Each structure stands twice: as structure tokens, then as C-alpha cells.
Amino acid sequence: MRKSLAAVCLLPVVLLAQDSVTTLTGQALVSGASNGPVTTALFNDPAALVADASGNLFIADSRNHVIRKIATNGTVSTFAGNAGAPGAGDSPARFDMPSGIALAPNGDLYVSDTGNHTIRRITPAGAVTTFAGMAGQNGFTDGAGASARFNSPLGLAVAADRTIFVADSGNHLVRAIAPDRTVTTLAGRPETWGVEDGAGGAARFNGPLGVAVDQAGDLFVSDSNNHTIRKIMRAGMVMTWAGVPGVDGSNDGERLAATFSKPAELAFDKHGNLFVADSFNHLLRKISSGGKVSTVTGVAGADGSADGSNGEARLFNPYGLAICPDGSLIVSDAYNQLIRIVLAPFNVAVHMSGVKASISWESLIGKTYQPQYQNELGLGSWLSLGPTITATNLNTSVADTSPEVAGRRIYRAVILQPDSN
């Protein structure tokens, strides 16, 4: 028996798919630090997470004061730190409420050690060092390495040139750390909150939380207490990208008319869509490359832990986001103490050339799809358009050359998943 997730297209209109959410690991509303198989592992307010090129996941397990790893074989382990033992040491490694995590091109992990007001580095071998800031000393000083000061840093992102961007939340700043460990202030004014756009120090933020870099090198920031998503262009200009400053809500639509409620971490997929953990709405949102905001999964204001498809799933203060190499989306559902897998709605597009239709959709590598059609919407069963297709890249297509294509044929793609029973 199989479950299906369908995207429907009625020529020439493109509609969205259903969503689907499953729990990867953790037990709903049960905190702990147990390692082992994903079926028995426990977490304590998991925050940011990141996937490496092999599909391993690394999680800032904040209230356990550790960095956890979920290997591709389904085993959860402690990668760095000692569960339940906060501290600031490098060897043995100790953390204090780590919240942000990002992966550099060379495989190093960077962690915002929020309670220590520092940025830490973890090599692939697990060696931990303090990269910037001084443990126990908060402030807003720019400078090199240990001379710099932060105040409750949260989200991190690493650019292709290895520049690290930091949401320095307590200072209401966005900072940059060069590969030589020099810290500078990219935007905002220390300890001064506000909503203003502008260049560099003329801009204002209010509790920035998540950061993400797009393919063009521009930086996006979830300005959490302003309920907005901000964009910092490479020239340093800050603009409000989505949301209404100071207005919380859950409206979808055009990016500057949409509303959010305390947005947390951000993640770009390979299609240029920006996903937002809309934490206080208990939603996962998407801002398309064309600037449309939509709800991926969850119900605004309705917390819960249910898995399911087509609007059945519930979240409880989602926080971290990661895109795996196959394109799947992983969410740290912080208050539920869960790590969830989300199959986001995908578009089906139809292109006509004479009597030939080309049906294409955004796909997840390794997932199996069944393209289907009807000649009239709602009349008769869905019929398979050729055999199933296992995706080998992030875009999949199939052609229809039957005579009925000249009429009003309706298409959908169904993603097939093995039944969990």
C-alpha cells in the first residue's frame, strides 16, 4: 500500500500540491538526550540544523548544550559537547545553549554558542575551537577573533567565500566574520532596534534570528521581532523583502502584503524558493522566487504534533530548517522536541507544442513519481501517463503525444511513498 502526494494541473492553470509531514526522530513533547536509533532518540529544544553533502544532519540541540548528528544510517549521536553540562571549554568541548549552525565549504561546522556569546568552529574530526568572541563577555565590539564581542548570537550562514554571517540578536545587528576571523558590522546600529531600511548603519533590526545566502550572494534575514524578512544586498543596502514591519499575522500572498509571526530560521532550495520557519504561527512558509508567500504546512495558531498530508500535519514552534542533497526539507519542531521531514508542495507546469504536451515538475532526487491525467476534471478515475519515474535531478518531465492533448486534458504528478506500516 502506498501514500500519495499529488500536484494537479488544469491546462493552462498551475496549481499546488498537497503537503506531507513525517517525524524523522524524537518523541512529541518528551525531552531528553538519548542517542541511538532515530526511533528512540530524544532531544531538548532542537534549534538550527544543517545537512552535509552526504545527507548527514547536524543539530544545535540547545537545551542539551550539545551538537547532535543524525547519520544517513538512521543513528543519532552526540557530535560535540556533553549533554546536560553547559560550559565554554574547547577541550573537552562544552557549549551553552547553542542555537545556530552552518556548514562551510571545507566541511567545518560553525556554531553560534548563544549563552557564551561566541562563535565556535568544529572540524570534521570533531575538534572544537572558539572562532570569535570571548566566552561570558557580551558586547558589540568589532575586531579580530577573541577581541570581538557579540550579544546572544543566533542564526549563521556561510557564503561561498567562507564569510560567516551572524544574526547578532541581542545587539540588533547583522555581523560578518572573514576567514581570517575579523568581525565587522554589516548592518544595523548596536543596541538600537527599529524597522528602517537603508545602507549599513542606517538600517535597523529588532531581534534578527535567521540568515541565509541566495545563489547571487545576497543575504536574507528573519527580523523576528519585526515579523519581517529583510534582504541585504552585496552593496550593503537593507530592504524589507517580505512581511509588514511590526504587524504579525499569517496572510499569504504578495511578499510585501504577507504577514508572519516571529519568523525563525531560513533556508533556500535549489530552485530559489526561500522557506521560513514561521515559529509563532506554527507554520512552515515559502517565498517563491517570484515573490509569492504561501503556507507549506501547518495551521496558523493551531499547535500540535500530528503527521499527515494535505493540511493534516501540525507543528509547535518550528525553528530550524535544512535542505538535504536530494532536495527534501528537514524541520526542527522545537517545542515538540521533534525533527520532521516535510515534502513541500510542488508546481506542475505544462508546455504545449502542437499536439505534444510536456509536463514538468520540481522533484526530489530518488523519489518516485507517477504522472497521471484525466480528460475532464472530476470525471472518471485518474489514468497513468506511462510508467513511474524515479527522479535523478531536481526537475522531472514527461511528454504526452496522444490525440486528446489538443483538448482540455488535466494532469497531475503523484509522489509515491512506501507505507510506514
C-alpha positions as CSV (number, residue, x, y, z in Angstrom):
1,M,0.0,0.0,0.0
2,R,1.3,3.5,-0.8
3,K,0.5,7.0,0.2
4,S,0.3,9.7,-2.5
5,L,1.1,13.4,-2.7
6,A,-0.4,14.9,-5.8
7,A,0.1,18.1,-7.8
8,V,-2.7,18.9,-10.2
9,C,-2.5,21.0,-13.3
10,L,-5.5,22.0,-15.4
11,L,-4.4,23.5,-18.7
12,P,-3.3,26.2,-18.7
13,V,-3.5,26.8,-14.9
14,V,-0.8,25.6,-12.5
15,L,-2.0,24.6,-9.0
16,L,-0.1,23.5,-5.9
17,A,0.4,20.1,-4.4
18,Q,-0.5,18.7,-1.1
19,D,2.0,18.9,1.7
20,S,3.2,15.8,3.6
21,V,4.9,15.7,7.0
22,T,6.5,12.7,8.8
23,T,8.5,12.5,12.0
24,L,12.1,11.5,11.5
25,T,13.2,11.3,15.1
26,G,12.2,12.3,18.6
27,Q,9.1,11.8,20.7
28,A,6.4,14.5,20.8
29,L,6.6,16.7,23.9
30,V,9.2,14.4,25.5
31,S,12.6,16.0,26.2
32,G,15.8,14.1,26.7
33,A,19.3,13.4,25.4
34,S,19.1,9.7,24.4
35,N,21.2,8.6,21.4
36,G,20.8,5.6,19.2
37,P,18.3,4.7,16.5
38,V,16.0,7.5,15.3
39,T,13.0,5.6,16.7
40,T,14.2,6.1,20.3
41,A,16.4,9.2,20.3
42,L,15.3,12.3,22.3
43,F,16.1,16.0,22.0
44,N,15.6,19.1,24.2
45,D,14.6,22.2,22.2
46,P,16.4,21.4,19.0
47,A,17.2,24.7,17.2
48,A,19.1,25.2,13.9
49,L,20.2,22.3,11.8
50,V,22.2,21.7,8.6
51,A,22.8,18.8,6.2
52,D,26.1,17.9,4.7
53,A,26.8,16.8,1.1
54,S,26.2,13.1,2.1
55,G,22.9,13.8,3.8
56,N,24.0,13.6,7.5
57,L,22.3,16.1,9.7
58,F,23.8,18.2,12.4
59,I,21.6,19.8,15.1
60,A,22.2,22.5,17.7
61,D,20.4,20.7,20.5
62,S,20.1,23.9,22.5
63,R,18.9,22.9,26.0
64,N,21.1,19.8,26.0
65,H,24.0,22.1,25.3
66,V,25.3,19.8,22.5
67,I,25.6,19.3,18.8
68,R,23.9,16.1,17.7
69,K,24.4,14.2,14.4
70,I,21.8,12.1,12.6
71,A,23.8,9.8,10.2
72,T,22.3,8.6,7.0
73,N,22.0,5.1,8.5
74,G,19.5,6.5,11.0
75,T,21.7,6.6,14.1
76,V,21.7,9.6,16.4
77,S,24.9,10.5,18.3
78,T,26.4,13.4,20.2
79,F,28.9,15.0,17.9
80,A,30.3,17.7,20.3
81,G,29.6,18.7,23.9
82,N,28.3,16.9,26.9
83,A,24.6,16.6,27.4
84,G,23.3,18.5,30.4
85,A,26.7,20.0,31.1
86,P,26.9,23.6,29.9
87,G,30.3,25.3,29.7
88,A,32.7,27.1,27.4
89,G,35.7,24.9,27.1
90,D,37.2,23.7,23.8
91,S,38.8,20.5,25.0
92,P,36.8,18.8,26.3
93,A,34.2,20.7,24.3
94,R,31.3,22.4,26.2
95,F,28.6,24.7,24.9
96,D,25.9,26.9,26.5
97,M,22.6,27.0,24.6
98,P,23.9,26.6,21.1
99,S,21.3,27.9,18.7
100,G,22.7,28.5,15.2
101,I,24.7,26.1,13.0
102,A,26.1,26.4,9.5
103,L,28.4,24.3,7.2
104,A,31.5,25.8,5.4
105,P,32.6,24.6,2.0
106,N,35.6,22.7,3.6
107,G,33.3,20.8,6.0
108,D,33.9,22.8,9.1
109,L,30.8,23.5,11.2
110,Y,30.2,26.9,12.8
111,V,28.0,27.2,15.8
112,S,26.5,30.2,17.5
113,D,27.1,29.4,21.1
114,T,24.4,31.7,22.3
115,G,24.8,31.5,26.0
116,N,28.5,32.1,25.8
117,H,28.2,35.0,23.2
118,T,30.7,33.3,21.0
119,I,31.0,31.6,17.6
120,R,32.6,28.2,17.7
121,R,34.2,26.1,15.0
122,I,34.0,22.3,14.8
123,T,36.3,20.4,12.3
124,P,35.0,17.3,10.5
125,A,37.1,15.3,13.0
126,G,35.2,16.9,15.9
127,A,37.8,19.3,17.2
128,V,36.2,22.4,18.7
129,T,37.7,25.9,19.0
130,T,36.4,29.3,19.8
131,F,36.4,31.2,16.5
132,A,35.2,34.7,17.5
133,G,34.2,36.4,20.7
134,M,35.1,35.7,24.3
135,A,33.0,33.3,26.5
136,G,30.9,35.1,29.1
137,Q,31.6,38.6,27.7
138,N,28.8,40.1,25.7
139,G,29.1,43.4,23.8
140,F,29.2,44.8,20.3
141,T,32.9,45.3,19.5
142,D,34.3,44.6,16.1
143,G,37.8,43.2,15.8
144,A,39.8,40.0,15.3
145,G,38.9,36.7,16.9
146,A,38.8,36.9,20.7
147,S,38.7,40.7,20.7
148,A,35.3,40.8,19.1
149,R,32.1,40.8,21.2
150,F,28.6,39.5,20.5
151,N,25.3,39.5,22.4
152,S,23.3,36.3,22.2
153,P,24.2,35.4,18.6
154,L,21.6,33.2,16.8
155,G,21.4,32.3,13.1
156,L,24.5,31.7,11.0
157,A,25.2,31.4,7.3
158,V,28.4,30.7,5.4
159,A,28.9,32.2,1.9
160,A,30.9,30.6,-0.9
161,D,34.0,32.7,0.0
162,R,33.7,31.4,3.6
163,T,32.5,34.7,5.1
164,I,30.3,33.9,8.1
165,F,27.2,36.0,8.6
166,V,25.8,36.2,12.1
167,A,22.4,37.3,13.4
168,D,23.7,39.1,16.5
169,S,20.3,39.2,18.0
170,G,20.8,40.9,21.3
171,N,22.7,43.7,19.6
172,H,20.0,44.0,16.8
173,L,22.9,43.7,14.3
174,V,24.0,41.6,11.4
175,R,27.7,40.9,11.6
176,A,30.2,39.3,9.2
177,I,33.3,37.3,10.1
178,A,36.0,37.0,7.4
179,P,38.0,33.8,7.1
180,D,40.9,35.5,9.0
181,R,38.4,35.8,11.9
182,T,38.0,39.6,11.6
183,V,34.5,40.6,12.7
184,T,32.7,43.6,11.2
185,T,29.2,45.0,11.5
186,L,27.4,44.6,8.2
187,A,24.1,46.3,9.1
188,G,22.3,47.9,12.0
189,R,23.2,50.0,14.9
190,P,24.4,48.4,18.2
191,E,21.7,48.1,20.8
192,T,19.3,50.2,18.8
193,W,16.2,48.5,17.4
194,G,13.9,49.7,14.7
195,V,12.4,48.9,11.3
196,E,14.2,51.3,9.0
197,D,15.7,50.2,5.7
198,G,18.9,51.8,4.4
199,A,22.6,51.3,3.9
200,G,24.7,49.7,6.6
201,G,24.4,51.5,9.9
202,A,21.4,53.4,8.8
203,A,19.3,50.2,8.8
204,R,17.6,49.0,12.0
205,F,16.6,45.4,13.1
206,N,14.7,44.1,16.1
207,G,16.0,40.7,17.3
208,P,17.3,39.2,14.0
209,L,17.2,35.5,14.2
210,G,17.9,33.5,11.0
211,V,20.2,34.2,8.0
212,A,20.5,32.6,4.6
213,V,22.5,33.4,1.5
214,D,21.0,33.1,-2.0
215,Q,22.8,32.0,-5.2
216,A,23.5,35.6,-6.1
217,G,25.3,36.2,-2.8
218,D,22.6,38.4,-1.3
219,L,21.8,37.9,2.4
220,F,18.3,37.3,3.8
221,V,17.5,37.9,7.5
222,S,14.5,36.9,9.5
223,D,13.9,40.1,11.5
224,S,11.9,38.2,14.1
225,N,10.5,40.9,16.4
226,N,9.6,43.0,13.4
227,H,7.8,40.0,11.8
228,T,9.6,40.5,8.5
229,I,12.2,39.1,6.2
230,R,14.9,41.6,5.3
231,K,17.3,41.5,2.3
232,I,20.9,42.8,2.5
233,M,22.3,43.2,-1.0
234,R,26.0,42.8,-1.6
235,A,26.5,46.5,-1.7
236,G,25.2,46.7,1.9
237,M,21.7,48.2,1.2
238,V,19.0,46.7,3.5
239,M,15.4,46.4,2.3
240,T,12.3,44.8,3.7
241,W,11.8,41.7,1.4
242,A,8.6,40.2,2.9
243,G,6.1,41.0,5.6
244,V,4.7,44.2,7.1
245,P,7.0,45.7,9.8
246,G,5.5,45.5,13.2
247,V,2.5,43.5,12.1
248,D,2.2,39.9,13.0
249,G,-0.2,37.6,11.1
250,S,-0.4,34.7,8.8
251,N,-1.6,36.1,5.5
252,D,-0.3,34.6,2.3
253,G,0.1,36.5,-1.0
254,E,2.4,39.0,-2.4
255,R,5.6,39.2,-0.3
256,L,5.1,42.8,0.9
257,A,1.4,42.2,1.8
258,A,2.0,38.8,3.5
259,T,2.4,38.6,7.3
260,F,4.5,36.5,9.6
261,S,4.7,36.0,13.4
262,K,8.3,35.8,14.9
263,P,9.9,34.1,11.9
264,A,12.9,31.9,12.8
265,E,15.4,30.1,10.6
266,L,15.5,30.4,6.8
267,A,16.7,28.1,4.0
268,F,16.9,28.3,0.2
269,D,16.2,25.4,-2.0
270,K,18.0,24.9,-5.3
271,H,15.0,26.4,-7.2
272,G,15.5,29.7,-5.4
273,N,12.5,29.3,-3.1
274,L,13.0,30.7,0.4
275,F,11.5,28.6,3.2
276,V,10.6,30.3,6.5
277,A,10.0,28.6,9.9
278,D,7.2,30.9,10.9
279,S,7.5,30.0,14.6
280,F,4.7,31.7,16.5
281,N,2.2,30.8,13.7
282,H,3.3,27.1,14.0
283,L,3.7,27.2,10.2
284,L,6.2,26.5,7.5
285,R,6.0,29.2,4.8
286,K,7.6,29.5,1.4
287,I,8.5,32.7,-0.5
288,S,8.8,31.7,-4.2
289,S,11.5,33.1,-6.4
290,G,8.7,35.3,-7.9
291,G,7.8,36.8,-4.5
292,K,4.7,34.9,-3.6
293,V,4.2,33.8,0.0
294,S,2.4,30.5,0.7
295,T,1.8,28.2,3.6
296,V,3.6,24.9,3.1
297,T,2.2,23.1,6.1
298,G,0.6,23.6,9.5
299,V,-2.5,25.7,10.5
300,A,-2.0,29.2,11.8
301,G,-2.4,29.4,15.6
302,A,-3.0,25.6,15.9
303,D,-0.1,23.9,17.5
304,G,0.2,20.1,17.6
305,S,2.4,17.2,16.6
306,A,0.3,15.2,14.1
307,D,2.0,13.9,10.9
308,G,-0.1,13.8,7.7
309,S,-0.8,15.1,4.3
310,N,-3.0,17.8,2.7
311,G,-3.3,20.0,5.8
312,E,-3.4,17.3,8.4
313,A,0.1,18.0,9.9
314,R,0.6,20.3,12.9
315,L,3.8,22.0,14.2
316,F,4.7,23.6,17.5
317,N,7.1,26.5,17.3
318,P,9.2,25.3,14.3
319,Y,12.7,26.7,14.4
320,G,15.4,25.2,12.2
321,L,15.4,24.4,8.5
322,A,17.8,22.3,6.4
323,I,17.7,21.3,2.7
324,C,19.1,17.8,2.1
325,P,21.1,17.0,-1.0
326,D,18.1,15.2,-2.5
327,G,16.0,18.4,-2.1
328,S,13.9,17.2,0.9
329,L,13.2,19.7,3.7
330,I,14.0,19.0,7.3
331,V,12.5,21.0,10.2
332,S,13.4,21.1,13.9
333,D,10.0,21.3,15.5
334,A,11.4,22.8,18.7
335,Y,8.6,22.7,21.3
336,N,7.5,19.3,20.1
337,Q,11.1,18.0,20.6
338,L,11.0,16.5,17.1
339,I,12.9,16.5,13.8
340,R,10.4,16.3,10.9
341,I,10.6,15.7,7.2
342,V,8.5,17.9,5.0
343,L,7.6,17.2,1.4
344,A,6.7,20.7,0.3
345,P,4.0,21.4,-2.3
346,F,5.5,21.4,-5.8
347,N,4.3,23.0,-9.1
348,V,3.4,21.1,-12.2
349,A,3.8,23.1,-15.4
350,V,2.5,22.2,-18.9
351,H,4.0,23.4,-22.1
352,M,2.3,22.9,-25.4
353,S,4.0,22.4,-28.8
354,G,1.5,21.5,-31.5
355,V,-0.2,18.3,-30.3
356,K,2.5,17.5,-27.8
357,A,2.3,18.4,-24.1
358,S,5.4,18.5,-21.9
359,I,4.6,18.0,-18.2
360,S,7.3,19.0,-15.8
361,W,7.6,19.5,-12.0
362,E,10.1,20.2,-9.3
363,S,11.3,16.9,-7.9
364,L,13.2,15.3,-5.1
365,I,16.1,13.1,-6.2
366,G,15.4,9.4,-5.5
367,K,11.7,9.9,-5.1
368,T,9.3,8.0,-7.4
369,Y,6.5,9.8,-9.2
370,Q,3.5,8.6,-11.3
371,P,2.3,11.2,-13.9
372,Q,-1.4,10.9,-14.4
373,Y,-4.2,12.5,-16.4
374,Q,-7.9,13.0,-16.8
375,N,-9.7,14.2,-20.0
376,E,-12.3,16.1,-17.9
377,L,-11.7,17.2,-14.3
378,G,-13.6,15.1,-11.8
379,L,-15.0,12.7,-14.4
380,G,-13.6,9.2,-14.2
381,S,-10.5,7.9,-12.5
382,W,-7.0,9.2,-12.9
383,L,-5.1,7.3,-15.6
384,S,-1.3,6.7,-15.6
385,L,0.7,8.6,-18.2
386,G,3.4,6.0,-18.8
387,P,5.4,4.2,-16.1
388,T,6.5,5.5,-12.8
389,I,9.6,7.8,-12.9
390,T,12.4,7.9,-10.2
391,A,13.8,11.4,-10.2
392,T,17.5,11.7,-10.9
393,N,17.6,15.5,-10.7
394,L,15.6,18.4,-9.3
395,N,13.4,18.8,-12.4
396,T,11.5,15.9,-14.0
397,S,9.4,15.9,-17.1
398,V,7.3,13.6,-19.3
399,A,5.7,14.0,-22.7
400,D,2.1,13.3,-23.8
401,T,1.6,13.0,-27.6
402,S,-1.9,11.4,-27.6
403,P,-4.7,13.0,-29.7
404,E,-6.6,14.2,-26.7
405,V,-3.8,16.6,-25.9
406,A,-5.4,19.2,-28.2
407,G,-8.4,19.2,-25.9
408,R,-8.6,20.1,-22.2
409,R,-6.6,17.3,-20.6
410,I,-5.8,17.6,-16.9
411,Y,-2.5,16.4,-15.5
412,R,-1.0,15.7,-12.1
413,A,2.1,14.1,-10.7
414,V,1.8,11.8,-7.7
415,I,4.8,11.2,-5.4
416,L,4.8,7.7,-4.1
417,Q,6.0,6.8,-0.6
418,P,6.2,3.3,0.9
419,D,3.5,2.9,3.6
420,S,5.0,3.3,7.1
421,N,3.1,0.3,8.4
